[in-house]
Amino acid sequence: MSENHTAISTLHHLTVKDILEPITTMNFYVEKSENIEHVFLLFETKQHIWVVDDETSLHVVGVITESDTIQLLAPPYTPLQSYDKPTLQSFQYGLPTIVEEIMSKQPITAHSEETIANVIMKMKQHQIKQLPIVDDTERLIGEITLHRVIQEYTKQQTEMNQKKT
């Protein structure tokens, strides 16, 4: 059996809790009623922010990514430029915008006992690179990202190579 196969097999059998990135700061999430400008500040260090209903329950209701905010920065379409209706969600109109209006709703979630193989399949099926990790009450406890999965695979492969020498 090749070391790549062994490393990937080991990775697939790990559970989310083995490589979970726990929620340690508010930089992981915002409340759905938060002003979008706050999210822009958080985008300096992250490309996505989980959206929770409130800070007490931490129930995940959405995710906001940099891509979700493009409509705020773009000029509105005229009827000749688009078949869609023009959007009022543009900073051009000076309207206050809250996270709930922009976020992607009902993100795919994972639980800490799920295998990494299952998480990777969810990412592949839904074409996403991150999942919020929730407990049995759907409370946000962390996240898992494709970047973190790749790091763990590299670690597993390095450890296998070291054992071989």
PEGIQUI-V5057 format. One record per helix or strand of 2 or more residues. SS is the DSSP state (H for helix, E for strand). FROM is the first residue (numbers start at 1). LEN is the number of residues. If there is no record, write none. Layout:
# PEGIQUI-V5057
SS/FROM/LEN
SS/FROM/LEN
This chain:
# PEGIQUI-V5057
H/3/11
H/16/4
E/21/2
H/26/3
E/29/3
H/36/7
E/48/5
E/59/7
H/66/8
H/91/3
H/99/4
E/104/2
E/109/3
H/116/11
E/130/5
E/139/7
H/146/19
